[in-house]
Amino acid sequence: MFSALRGWLSSDIGIDLGTANTLVYVRGKGILLNEPSVVALAESGGKKHVMAVGEDAKLMVGRTPGNITAIRPLKDGVIADFDVAESMIKYFIRKAHNRKSFVSPQIVICIPRGSTAVERRAIQESAEGAGARRVFLIEEPMAAAIGAGLPVTEPTGSMVLDIGGGTTEVAVLSLGGIVYGNSVRVGGDKMDESIVNYIRKHYNLLVGETTAEKIKKEIGAAIQPVKGSGKMMYIKGRDLINGVPKEIKISEQNIVESLTEPVSVIVEAVKFALENTPPELSADIVDKGIVMTGGGSMLNRLDELVRNKTGLPVSIAEDPLSCVVLGTGKVLEELDTLKNLLSRFN
């Protein structure tokens, strides 16, 4: 009876610990949490303490007084601030379990393909420090492919392009392993940064990252509009010449220009992966094409650009934002049969 109660209380979880957002899957219950990977720290008496996490903390970005800082503890898909990341993971675990205390769960947590052994250990230790009794690691492209429904354990080639906030992962998978994988530290955040820099350079207007993200979602695209300047949008920021607030109108054409560099890096990563894919698996990919996942895959006409540059069929997964965490969840639900896809530091 006690072991059954412990199993119910510990509800093992899968975490997509993203640079932009963290998603949590609880075994048997599905995705219970999807919040920004942001922590607000308040300083008092020379010490910092966590003031807010997730959605509440993101609302403070760019709006905080001097004694409060809103930060992202992850950069380019890996932990930049160990202590803050641990506090954030602990908060998300408790919120997903909807109680102040819990029996330590097992956790499956995602890591970028290109992360180093030191970075992987840091992620595992952060999750352990947050209360996990045992932590398993799974590479993001593998989790994304599983979440997208690709037959990763079968003797056939599957290709996934996962564009997250901090990294883009390209991988060719077969027989439960990554035959070829490549990770570039370009994703949604770099796109936002490129938009900020473009507007500063061409309009002498300074906008924040929240505004840049909104621009990307509303009028961002990977290919120039068919007619004219495309969709238009009014944006507000600070005039860098006069130092006062100002509103300007910006076009879809402008934003396509601003995104040229990060989009080109993503396309080159795909082409490089195709060049390094074994011939037999290349034949499978010609038939089945490339599946795109992650928030960055939702950039308007990016799938069309990848299709044009590679000559292959390209599709976007049914739920691109949730593919990685759904993949970790499926591994959790079928741990006995899929455990060989996981790794950990003892």
N, C-alpha and C positions, 0 to 999 in steps of 0.2 A: 504493500500500500504506500509506504514512504517513497519507494523508488518511482511509483506512478505519479505521486504528488510532485516529486522533484522534477520529473520530466515535464509535467504540465507547467510548473512555475518557471522552468528554465527556458521554455520556448526558444529553441535555437534560431538564430537570425542570420540573414545574408545582408551585407552592406556594400552598396556602390558608393565608395568614398570619393566623390568627385571634387574637382577644383571649384566648380560653380555650385553644384547641388549634391546633397547626400540623400540617397534613397535607402530605406530599410524594409526588408522582407522578413516577416515572421512565419516560421514553418507552420503550415496548416491554416494560416490566416491571410496570406498574400501581402501586398505592399501596404504598409500601415503609415509610412512617413515619407515625405518628399519635401525637403526644406533646403534653403541656401546654406552653403558651407561657410558661414560667416559667424564670427564671435565678437561681441562688444565687450571691451575691458574698461573698467572704471578704476582710476587711481586715487587712493586716499592713504595718507600717512606713509607715503613712499612705497606702498605695496599695491599690486594690481589684483583685482578679482573679477570674475566673470559676471557681467551685468545682464547680458541677453545672448541668446544663441538662435541661429536659424532665421526664420522670417522676421522676428522682432529685431534682430541685430541688423539685417539687411536694410531695413527702413531707416537705420541710423547712418548708413554709409554716406559720407559727404555732408552730414548734418550735425556732427557731434561737437560739443563744447571741448575746451582744452583738456579736461581731465578724463575724457572718454575717447577711446579709439576703437573703431570697428575694423577688424582685420580678417583676412582669410588665412587660416593656418596651413592651407595647402597651396602649393605653387607648381604649375606644370604637372599636376597629377601626383606629386609626392609631398611629404610633410615638410613644411618650412619651419614650423614652430611646434615642437614636440609636446610641451606641456599644454598648450592651448588646444591642440588636436585631441589630446587625451580627454580633456574636459568636454570638448564638443561631442566626441564619440559616446562618452558616458551619459551626457544629456540626451542624445538621440536614442540610446538603448532604453533608458528609463521612460522616455516619452512614448516609444513604441510599445513598451510593456504596460504603459499607463498606470504605473505605481512607483512609489518612492524606493522600494527595495525589491530585489529579485534574486533568485538563485542563479548563479553564474551560468550564462548560456554558452553553447558552442557558437562560434562565429565563422562564417565564410566571408572573406573580405577581398575586394578586387584590387589589383595592382597593375600599373602600366607595364606593357611588354618591355619597354626600354629602361625600367628602373633598375638601379644597382642593388647589389646584395645588402649594402648599408641601408638604402632607402626601404627595401623590403622588410628588413629586420625592424626598422623604425616603425613601420605601419603595424607589424605584428605586435611589437611591444606596447604601442599605444593602445591597441585593442585589449591586450592583456591587462594593462594598467587601468583600463576603464571597467574591468570586472569580468572579462571573459575567462572561462575555465580552460578553453582550448581554442586556438585560432588557426584556421586554414587559409591559405592564400590561393587565389585563382587569377590567372592573367586576364585582363579586360577583354581582349579580342575573343578569347575562348568563351567567356561568360556572355558576351554580346551575341556570338554565333548561336549559342544554346538558346538564349532568350528570343532570338529571331526565328527559331525553329529549324536551323540548318542541321543536317545529319552528320555531326562532327565525329561520331564514333564509327561511321561506316567507311569502307575502303574507296571513297570517292572524294574528289577535291571540292572544297567550298571556300569562297573568298568573302571576307567581311571587311568593311571600311567603317570604323567606329570613330566619329568625330565628337570629342567631348569638349569641356571647357578649357582644359589645359593641354591636352595631347590629342593627337590623331593616331589611331592604331590601324595598321593594315596587316592582315594575316591570311595565309592560305592554310586550311586545316584539313586533316585526314586521319582516320583511325585513332581518334582521341588525342591527337597531338598537333602542335603548330609546326608545319613543315617549313614555312618561311614566315617571319614576322618582322615588322618594321614599325618603329614608333618615332614620331616627330613631335617636338614640343610646340605645336601650333594647333589652335582650336578656337573655340568661341571667344575666349578672352583676347587672343591676338587680333581677331576680327574687330572686336570692340575698340581695342587700342589703335588699330589702323584707321578706324572711323574718326576717333578723337584727333589723331595727328593730321588727318586730311582736312578736317574742318578748321583746325588751328592754322594750318599752312595756307589754305585757300580763302578762308573767310575771316581770319583773325578773331575767331570766336572760340572760347574755351567751354567745352561741355564735359560733364561728368560721365563715369562709366555706366551709370543707370540710364542716362539719356542715350548714350551710344548703343546700348543693348536694345532699347526701344526702337531706335532708328533701324537697326539691323533686322529686327523682327517685322517691322511694318513695311519698309521699302528696300531692304537689302536683297541683293541678287548676285548670281555668279556670272550672268551673261547680260550684255547690254540689251535694253528694251528694243522690241521690233520697230516701234514707231516713236520718234521724238525722244523726249527726256524721261518718259515713263511716269510712274506715280510721283506725286509731290507731297512734301511734309513740312510743316512749320516747326522749327525747333528754337529753344531758348538757351542762352548761355551768357557768359561774360565777355564783353567786347575788350580785346586785349590792347587796343589803342587808347580808348577813352576810360576803360575800367568800369563801365556801367553795364547793367543788364541789357540784353538786346535780343530781338527775335529775327530770324531769317527763314527763307524758304529754300529747301534743298530737294534735289531730285534723285530718283532711282539711278539715273545715269551717273551722278556724282558718287553714289555709294558703291556702285559696281567698280568704278575706278579706284576708290579707296580700298576695296577688298582684293585687288589684283594680286598683291604679294602673298598674303596668307593662303588664298585659294590656289595659287600656282604651286606653293609648297605641298599642299595636299594632293594635287593632281600628280606632281612629280613622284611623290611617295608611292602612289598607286602604280605608276608606270614602272618604277624601280622594282616593286614587288612582283609585277608580272614578268619582268625580265629575268628574275631569279627563281621562278617557279619551274619545277621539273616538268618535262614535256607531257607526261601522262596526265598530270593534274591540270595542266594548261588546257588540255582537251575538254576536261570536265567543266572548267570555268567558262570556256567558249559556249558550252551548252547552257549552263545554269546562270552565268553572269556574276555580278558583284552585288552584294546586299549591303546597303548603307544603314548604319544605326547611329545613335547619339543625337544630342540636340543640334549640333552643327550640321547634320545631314538635312535639316529642315530649311536651310538657307535656300531661298527660291532659285530654282533652275540649276542647282549644283549637280543634281543627278544627271541632268541633260548635258552639262559640261563634261563630266566624267565619261559619259556615254560617247560624246563626240571625240574626246581625246584618246579613248582606248578602243573604240569600235565594238565594245562588248555590251550585252544587256545589263542595265543597271536598275535596281529597284530599291525603294526605301521600305524598311521593315514596318510592320503594321503599327507598332507602338515604339518608335525609335528612342524616345526619352527613357523608357523603362526596360529596354532589352537587357542591359547589363545586370540590373538587380533581379530581373526575372530569371536570367541565367543562373545567378547564384542561388536563387530560390529553388530552381529545379534540381540543382546539385544537392541542396539541403534535403529536399524531399526524397531524392534517390541516392542518398549518400553511400549506400552499400555497393551500388553498381558504378557510380561515377567518381568514387573517391580517388581514383588514379589520376584524375585531372587536377588534383589539388597538391599543394606543397606547403611546407612549414619549416621553420628553424627550431631545432630541438633545444 
